[in-house]
Amino acid sequence: MPASLDHITASEIPMLFMGQEFLEDKQWSDDDSGHPELRLHWQGLEQGDKQLADHLRFTRELIALRWQYPGLRGEGFRVTHCDDTDRVLVFQRWVPGAGDDVLVVVGFANFTRTGYRVGFPGGGTWREVFNSDVYENWVNPNVAGNGGQIFAEPQPLHEFTHSAALVLPANALLVFAR
């Protein structure tokens, strides 16, 4: 998961810097004559660089997700679980007064965890609407995830009345919504 883009799910207005959407790794300059080495590497996309194209798809779809789910744009934000040892961060997003709950789970471990229990702000079926593991060599044939949904059962955890055991891919960003 490109750590620089997890802020798109956070509460502030997200900002992408010139070229970040396709892995530009140098400072940008519009001074073509004085600093041609600082031009954006558009040719990588035009010439079919798979890694750049996959990252651009990841970025576009994550931005689209923010528009599709009002909770990701709402003012409601609460960190519900932070585990330095397991390297997991979970936060809830919602629209105050309207709900539209979304739960974002970020795993920073370099291996896939199975059965990792996380609290949910309600019971029943939650759709896994985003899984960054899919974008690793689009479409990742070995994607780890939750099959598109989980079921939150009445087992209290992280100050919620419900929880679910997740498959948390290595270095992944997962988003769950109703």
Secondary structure by P-SEA (a helix, b strand, c coil): cccccccccccccccccccccccccbbbbcccccccccccccccccccaaaaaaaaaaaaaaaaaaaaccccccccccccccccccbbbbbbbbccccccbbbbbbbccccccccbbbbbcccccccccccccccccccccccccccccccccccccccccbbbbbbccccbbbbbcc
